[in-house]
């Protein structure tokens, strides 16, 4: 299963910080259609699909905080941990 990288989440986060709702919808649709199996990203981007008035009042702040949390998790996943392909890269079986 391929998940979105922290670069994708940063791109969405920068768009949310600009507070352009139509652009946020466009970029969320772009990435959720590309990473269909990424449930966390889909959950965050579903905030944008709600009512426009709700989004403008408090939805963007909620979305921004969720994106920041997801960004820190994805950075950690990419940096190492238990999700690596090889436990020790020096001992790759050939």
Backbone bond lengths (Angstrom), bond angles and torsions (degrees), N, CA, C in turn:
res aa  C-N    CA-C-N  psi(-1)  N-CA   C-N-CA  omega(-1)  CA-C   N-CA-C  phi
1 X - - - 1.442 - - 1.532 108.92 -
2 X 1.291 116.43 129.70 1.459 122.17 -179.21 1.526 108.99 -98.90
3 X 1.329 115.67 124.67 1.458 121.83 177.77 1.520 109.56 -105.78
4 X 1.300 115.67 157.35 1.463 119.66 178.62 1.525 109.67 -68.50
5 X 1.310 115.61 146.60 1.462 120.15 -179.68 1.525 110.16 -84.04
6 X 1.310 114.99 173.60 1.462 118.48 177.81 1.533 111.72 -68.70
7 X 1.318 117.92 -20.48 1.463 120.76 175.88 1.526 111.21 -67.70
8 X 1.308 117.09 -38.68 1.467 121.68 176.82 1.521 109.63 -64.09
9 X 1.311 116.41 -44.47 1.460 120.78 -179.43 1.519 110.75 -66.02
10 X 1.331 117.40 -37.94 1.471 120.90 175.44 1.523 111.17 -61.81
11 X 1.331 116.68 -40.04 1.462 121.05 179.10 1.528 110.54 -62.17
12 X 1.314 116.92 -44.73 1.468 120.56 177.85 1.523 110.05 -65.76
13 X 1.312 117.14 -41.12 1.463 121.49 -179.06 1.529 111.48 -62.24
14 X 1.318 117.21 -42.99 1.476 120.21 177.64 1.520 111.04 -64.04
15 X 1.313 117.19 -35.34 1.463 120.42 177.89 1.527 110.37 -68.58
16 X 1.322 117.12 -39.31 1.465 121.13 177.89 1.530 110.42 -64.50
17 X 1.306 116.97 -37.81 1.469 120.57 179.26 1.521 112.16 -64.97
18 X 1.331 117.47 -26.52 1.473 120.70 176.24 1.520 111.98 -78.60
19 X 1.356 117.48 -15.56 1.463 125.38 173.31 1.525 113.87 63.24
20 X 1.303 117.97 29.57 1.466 122.64 174.32 1.531 107.80 -95.39
21 X 1.321 116.58 103.85 1.455 122.13 -171.04 1.525 111.65 -63.21
22 X 1.300 117.73 -41.62 1.469 120.58 -179.15 1.527 111.43 -65.32
23 X 1.318 117.51 -39.03 1.464 121.53 177.15 1.526 110.88 -67.94
24 X 1.326 116.60 -37.46 1.459 120.45 177.66 1.527 109.87 -63.54
25 X 1.318 116.88 -44.08 1.464 120.58 177.72 1.523 111.03 -59.66
26 X 1.327 116.14 -43.60 1.462 120.65 -178.29 1.528 110.90 -62.88
27 X 1.312 116.42 -47.17 1.464 119.43 -176.38 1.526 110.93 -72.04
28 X 1.322 118.33 -34.40 1.472 120.34 176.79 1.526 110.42 -66.17
29 X 1.321 116.31 -41.30 1.466 119.23 177.71 1.530 110.21 -62.44
30 X 1.317 115.70 -41.32 1.462 120.82 179.86 1.529 111.65 -58.88
31 X 1.322 116.82 -48.62 1.455 120.14 -175.73 1.530 113.27 -79.71
32 X 1.325 118.32 -34.41 1.466 118.38 178.31 1.523 111.57 -70.75
33 X 1.317 117.49 -28.96 1.467 118.42 175.40 1.531 110.88 -75.73
34 X 1.308 117.34 -28.43 1.463 121.30 178.21 1.531 111.59 -77.52
35 X 1.332 117.35 -38.72 1.465 122.58 -178.28 1.533 109.11 -115.29
36 X 1.301 116.38 69.84 1.470 122.18 -175.80 1.523 112.93 -64.46
37 X 1.301 118.73 -28.97 1.464 121.85 -177.39 1.520 113.75 -86.74
38 X 1.309 117.49 -3.37 1.462 121.72 -179.53 1.534 109.10 -85.67
39 X 1.327 115.85 91.18 1.468 121.44 -174.50 1.528 112.50 -67.42
40 X 1.334 117.75 -35.46 1.467 119.98 179.56 1.524 111.00 -64.92
41 X 1.325 116.51 -43.40 1.457 120.40 178.64 1.525 110.63 -64.55
42 X 1.312 116.82 -41.51 1.463 120.92 178.92 1.517 110.73 -62.83
43 X 1.335 117.03 -41.81 1.461 121.37 179.29 1.523 111.30 -61.33
44 X 1.330 116.86 -41.72 1.467 120.64 179.88 1.523 110.53 -69.15
45 X 1.316 117.02 -42.54 1.465 120.26 -177.76 1.522 112.62 -72.51
46 X 1.318 117.84 -18.99 1.468 120.23 177.10 1.525 111.92 -65.83
47 X 1.324 117.04 -21.04 1.464 120.71 177.04 1.521 110.07 -59.41
48 X 1.309 117.39 -36.38 1.461 122.07 -177.81 1.524 111.58 -71.08
49 X 1.315 116.89 -27.26 1.449 120.32 -177.00 1.533 112.82 -78.12
50 X 1.322 116.79 -3.81 1.468 120.91 176.82 1.517 110.31 -72.28
51 X 1.299 115.70 -172.97 1.463 123.39 178.44 1.533 110.02 -61.11
52 X 1.323 116.96 136.48 1.469 122.98 -176.50 1.532 111.53 -59.21
53 X 1.325 118.46 -41.43 1.469 120.76 -178.38 1.525 111.40 -64.33
54 X 1.323 116.99 -38.67 1.458 121.14 178.41 1.526 109.94 -65.67
55 X 1.320 116.19 -39.93 1.464 120.81 179.45 1.523 110.56 -60.87
56 X 1.303 116.86 -46.30 1.463 119.94 -175.91 1.522 111.89 -67.38
57 X 1.321 117.83 -29.75 1.464 119.83 -178.04 1.528 112.35 -77.77
58 X 1.338 116.89 -57.84 1.456 118.76 -174.22 1.517 113.69 -135.96
59 X 1.323 118.10 -11.94 1.451 121.52 -174.80 1.519 113.97 -65.39
60 X 1.322 117.76 -36.63 1.463 120.01 -178.54 1.519 111.73 -69.46
61 X 1.320 116.73 -35.54 1.469 119.10 177.00 1.524 110.71 -67.81
62 X 1.335 116.08 -40.23 1.459 120.25 177.32 1.527 110.22 -64.38
63 X 1.318 115.99 -42.78 1.462 120.73 179.95 1.523 110.81 -64.05
64 X 1.329 116.55 -41.37 1.463 120.76 179.73 1.526 111.31 -62.22
65 X 1.313 117.37 -43.39 1.466 119.49 -179.50 1.531 111.21 -67.24
66 X 1.333 117.64 -38.40 1.465 120.13 177.66 1.528 111.23 -67.55
67 X 1.313 116.96 -38.06 1.466 120.17 177.78 1.521 111.25 -65.18
68 X 1.331 117.14 -39.69 1.462 120.19 178.54 1.529 111.13 -63.95
69 X 1.334 117.00 -39.06 1.469 120.34 176.83 1.530 110.90 -64.92
70 X 1.333 115.63 -45.68 1.461 120.44 179.96 1.523 111.13 -64.70
71 X 1.317 117.38 -35.53 1.459 122.29 178.16 1.525 110.70 -62.13
72 X 1.318 117.16 -44.71 1.469 119.09 -179.82 1.524 111.45 -66.43
73 X 1.324 117.61 -35.33 1.465 120.58 177.70 1.525 110.91 -67.51
74 X 1.321 117.15 -43.66 1.464 120.38 -178.37 1.519 111.96 -68.96
75 X 1.319 117.48 -34.97 1.464 119.64 176.22 1.524 110.28 -63.53
76 X 1.306 116.40 -40.74 1.457 121.39 179.09 1.526 110.56 -65.86
77 X 1.326 117.35 -41.70 1.468 121.00 178.30 1.519 111.49 -62.02
78 X 1.328 116.98 -39.49 1.462 120.74 -178.07 1.534 111.86 -75.34
79 X 1.325 116.64 -25.14 1.456 120.42 -176.59 1.523 113.33 -80.57
80 X 1.297 116.64 -17.01 1.467 118.58 -178.80 1.504 110.70 146.39
81 X 1.296 115.83 -155.29 1.457 120.05 -179.57 1.513 111.23 103.42
82 X 1.304 115.30 -159.07 1.456 119.66 -175.77 1.518 113.12 -79.77
83 X 1.314 118.36 -10.65 1.459 121.18 -177.42 1.518 114.93 -87.64
84 X 1.316 117.76 8.38 1.462 120.28 -179.37 1.522 110.86 -72.37
85 X 1.315 116.50 152.78 1.459 121.88 -179.67 1.520 111.33 -66.14
86 X 1.334 116.44 -40.70 1.458 121.10 -176.99 1.517 109.23 -121.01
87 X 1.320 116.87 137.72 1.463 120.61 178.90 1.530 109.96 -68.42
88 X 1.314 116.38 -40.59 1.458 121.39 179.46 1.523 107.22 -139.99
89 X 1.297 117.38 114.91 1.464 121.01 -174.97 1.524 112.91 -68.89
90 X 1.328 117.41 -17.98 1.462 119.80 179.18 1.526 111.93 -77.38
91 X 1.320 116.84 -16.03 1.458 121.27 -176.04 1.527 111.90 -113.95
92 X 1.297 116.35 44.91 1.462 120.91 179.17 1.532 108.44 -75.58
93 X 1.310 116.12 128.69 1.470 120.58 177.75 1.526 109.29 -71.63
94 X 1.301 115.52 133.25 1.465 119.50 -179.49 1.493 109.91 -115.48
